[in-house]
Amino acid sequence: MRNAIFFVMIFIFGCSGNHTIGLKPHSFGSKAKHIIWLQVPGLALEHLTFLKMDKPLASDPIAFENMACLGNVWSHSLLELRPKYFDGFQSQILGSKSVEGECDDFDRPAVWNYFEKVGYNTSFYEVVSKKGKRFYEQRECDAKVKTLENTVVWVQGPNKENGQTFHFQENKDQKEPGVYFDRSCNKKECFSDLNANVRALWNAWVENNPKTFFTLRDTDFYDHLVKKDYVQAKSRLAELEKLITYFMERSQRESILILVTSSEARDVEFPRSGKSWNRFKKNILYKRSKLSAPLWANGPGAENFCGTFEESDVSKRILWTPEKNLLKLTF
């Protein structure tokens, strides 16, 4: 009889315990009111060493270590073993294993188009690369699927189209879908700060929209890596960490899912120890990108991103909930 009571008590208290993930409290199966997706091409797991170097103690955690879940995505597709980051992110956004970087890729909706159907307002912030492709230009492919039709797009780059503009200290409250260019940018550089821009724009955005899907793609980190400018790469990653920390501090209070994904991850051979840590330019950038890339998630739904899976599964995991038929998936 005593043994029976003992096991019943274990069952009762075990079921009433707090749910955790990664040693942190977590609510499983909950839905986010706001989704923030940071796309950082080139980012590899070992690059977090850049951030650790600036900590007073190596044991001091960085924002990435405070995320609830770490995942790993295979970068290969049906067409290529090491696709370029633009195609990799297309695969993540569209849930497609066959991406060629052409308009034909858009034979299916983007992941945020599904959320638009259930009341989410969508926006996209892009730091444009001087050499790479630009995602906002994909609206030219919208004859078949209106990928950006209902989306506010902020471009931190020169206004080549003589289009609408924004400035984070002035007209930061864009309500109408369309493309807005950073007024502080010229052909050579932008004089605005990534953190100031994103915080001001996002705060104004959520004030008017109770449910949002915001995507940020920053190519600066990748551009600094391929130029072997590790000082600037380290600085840029520190900026992104501040932004992640800002959103994480608000995550539980405002029901925010924070997702950070990479594509075409590029490895750097770091030195062993000593003074050589500061000699960034002597570090070697491997010629080939890695066959997989890291992913971090925090907040409602973060549990969907633990483990190893294909890039094309990212969008499915953003959409998935335990409740059936909440959103119709077409993968």
N, C-alpha and C positions, 0 to 999 in steps of 0.2 A: 504494500500500500504506500509506504514511504517513497519507494522508487517511482511509483506512478505519479505521485504529487510532485516530486522533484522534476520529472521530465515535462509535466504540464506547465510548471512555472518557467522552465527554460524556454518552452515554446511561446508562452505568452510574452515574456520580456524580450525574447529574440525578435518576435514580430513587431513589437512596439518600438524597437530601436531606431535610431536615425539612419537613413540611407546615406551612404557615402560613395564617392568615386575619387580615386587618387588621394585617399586619406582626407578628403574634404566633403562637407555636407553637400548633398545633391538631390534634387527632386527629379525622379525619373519619369519619362513620358509626358512632361509638361511642354507647352507650346510657347514660343517666344513672341512677344509683341513687336520686337524690333530685331532684325537680323543685320549684322555688320560683317561683311566678308572682305577681308584684306587679301589681295593677291600680290605676292612678292616674288617675282621671277628670280631664279638663280639661288634662292636661299636654301642652304643645306644645314643639317643639324649642327655640325661643328662650327658654323659661323656664330653661334651663340657665345663662343669664346670671346669674340670681339666685345660683347657686353660684360662678360665676367671680368675682363681685364681692368675695367674702370671701377669695380666694386672695392671698397676698403678691405673686405675679406672675401676669399674665394667661396666661402660658404653662404654669403649673402645671396638670396634668391633673386632672379630676374623675372620679368613679367611672364615670359614663356614657361618658366618652371611652375608658375602659379595657375596655369591653365589646367582645366579638369582632365583633358584627354589629349594624348599624343597618338597620331596615326601615321601611316606610311602608305603612299600611293605609288603604284607602278606607273612609270612614265611611258611605257611602250603602247603603241596602238596597233591596229590591223595593218597600217601602212608603213610604220617606221619604228625602229627600236629606240631611237633618241630624238623625238620630235622637238622642234623649237618651242619656246615657252608660249608663244602666241597660239599655236595649235593645241598645246597642252591645256591651256586655259579654256579654249573653245570646247575641248572634250569635257572638261569639268562643268562648264556652263550648260552645254547642250545634252549631256549624257550620252554622247556618241563615241563609239570606238573607231569610227572612220572619219577622220578630219583631214582635209586637204588644204585648208586655208582659203577656200573659194566660197562663193555665195551658195553653192549647192549644199554646203554644210548645214545651212539653215532650213533643213527640211523638217524641222521640229522646233517647238518653242524653247526659249531660254528658260532656265529654272525660275527666274523672277516672274515670267509671264503666268505661271501657275498661281503664284501668290497674288498677282493682280486680280485674279478671278475670285479670290476670297477676301478682297478688301484691303490688301496691302498697297501702299504707294511706293514706287520704286525710283531710285536715283543711282547714278553711277559717277564716280569721280576718277579721272584718269590723269596721271602725270605722264605726259607723252614722251616717248623716246625720240631722240633726234634721228636715229637710223631705223628703228624697228617699225612694225605696223602699229596702227592706232585703232583701238577698238571702236571709238565713236564713229569712225568712217564706215563701220559695218552697216550703218543705217541705209547705205546704198543697196544693201541686199534685202531690204525689207519689203520688196514687192511680193514675196511669197509668205513670209512670216514677219509680223510687225514686232520685231525684237525690242526696239527702242521707241516704239510709237507712243507709249504712255509714260516714258521715263524722262526725268530731268537729268541731263548730262552736264557735269562740270568738267572743263578741260583746263588743266594747269599747263598752258602752253600758248604759243603765239596765235593770234587770231588771223589765220590765213584766209578765212572765208568772209571777213568783214561782217561777222555775225554778232549775236547778242553777247554782252559781257557781264561779268560779275566782279564784285570786290567785297572781301569778307568784312570790311568795316562799314560798308554802305549798303548796297542792294544785295543782301545775302539771302533774301527771302523769295526764292524763285518758286512759283506755284505751277506755272504752265510748263508742260513737257516741251523739251527742245534742248539744243546745245548752247551752253554759255561758256565763253572763254574768259580766262583770268586777265583782267585789265592791266595787271602789273607786269605781264610778260611781254617781252619783245623777241626778236629773232635769236638773240644770243642767250638770254637768261630771264628768269622770273624773280621778282623782288619780294614776292610773298612767301610766307612760311607755311609748310605743309600742315603742321599742327594747328596753327591759327586758322587757316582756311577750313580745314575739315571740321574742327570743333564748332566754329561759327555757323557754317552751312548746315551741319547735322543738327545742331540745337534748334535752329530756325525751322528746319524740316520737321522734326518730331513735335514741335509745338502745334503745328497745323495738321499733323497726321497721326492718329492713334496707333496705326500699324504700318511699319516701314520695312523695306528691304534695300539696304545701302551697300553698294560694292565699291571698293577702292582698289585701283590697280596702280602700283608705284613701280616704275621701271628704273628709277635712279640707282637703286642698290645694284641691280644687274649691270647697268652701264659702267658703274665704278669698278665692279669686279673684272669685267672683260678688259678694261683699261689698266688693270693691276694697280689701281689707285685705292689701296686698302685703307688709307687714312680717311678718305671720303666715304668709302663703303661702311666703315665702322661708324662714322658720324651719322650716316643715313639710317643705319639699323638702330642706333640709339634714339633717333627721332621717332621711328616706328614703334619702338618699345614704349616711349612716353605716351603715344597715342593709344596703344593697347592697354596700358595701365589706366589711362583716363576712362576708357570704356569699361574696363573690368571693375573699377570702383563703383560704377553705376549699374553694373550688370544685374545684380540680384534685385535692386530697388526698382529698376525699370524693365525687368524681364527681357534682357538682351542676350541673344546668342552671338558670340564672337567667334568667327572662323578665320583662321590664317592658313592659306595654302601657298605652296610653291610649285614651280614647274621648271624644267631644265635646270635642276640644281647643279651648281658648279662647286667642286671641292677645291679647297686651298690647303697646301701642305704647310702646316704651322711648324715653327721651330720647337725644339725639345724643351728648352728652359732658358733662364738667364736673360741677359740684356738683349738678346736677339729678338725677344718678343716685340720690341719697339721698332724693329727694322722691317717694317711691313713690305717694302718694295723688294726685299730679297726672298719673300715667300713665293712659292710656285703655284700658279693656277693650272690645274690639270686641263689638258686639251679637250678631253671629252666630258660631257655632262654625265651625271650619275643616272643609273637605271631606275631610280626611285626618288621621291621627294617627300619631305616631311609635311605634316599637317597638324595644327593645334586647334582645339575647340574648348569653349567655356560657356556655361550658362544653359538655359533650357534646350534640351536636345543634344547636348555635347556628347552624351553616351553613344550616339549613332556613329561617331567618328573614331572610336577606338579600334585598333587593329590594322591589318594590311589589306588593301583592296586596289582596284584599278582607278585611274583618274576619272574614267567615265561614270564611276559610281558616286562621285562626290555630290552631284545634283540630286541623285536619288536619296541619299542620306540626309540632305537638307530637307527634302520633302516628307520623308517617312515619319509617321507617327503610329502608335499602337492601335489607333482607331482606324477601322477599315473605311475605305471610300471617302476619306476627308478630301483628298485631291486625286483626280484621275491621272495616273501615271502612264505615259506612253513611251516606254523605253524598249 
